């Protein structure tokens, strides 16, 4: 696969891409996931919103660095207050089953959760918390919306020539990306 670049395309510098990495493996990240997700929720939501809206990873480098920075801050706090409880939980996750199932380690999880609550005031989010829909308020400006590429063809232009009385609620038009209430803008 070839990639063609033009002179006007901005590629990030090595400095822009360099960030301190979280030096932990899967068992540690999996063990801390619920608390980490809650602790860094705002930064992660900002990053994911940026990625979804811009479809350009370069535009979200700063937000990605914020997520990593928040994660490092979280793990430093865990290390300072609950290191023994955390490592016991991590070791259980790593050694109890080949695919690191949580059910094998509920006792050590409970000890870690209690430490997090007592020392950092962080209660473990309830099951399903991270799946709930949430509204994220951002200061980043909304992206400029351009016409999708599928609208830039002869057939799509003819839709704009239809009389105003033509029914515009027909679901079978085009791709799933078409929103019927916006068909008047075509």
Secondary structure, DSSP 8 states (H G I E B T S, - for coil): ------TT-----HHHH--------HHHHHHHHHHHHHHTHHHHHHHHHHHHHH--GGGGHHHHHHHHHHHHHHHHHHHHHHHHHHHHHHHHHHHH-TT--GGGGHHHHHHHHHHHHHHH------TTGGGS-------S--------GGGSSHHHHHHTTS-TTS----TTSS-TT--GGGGGG-
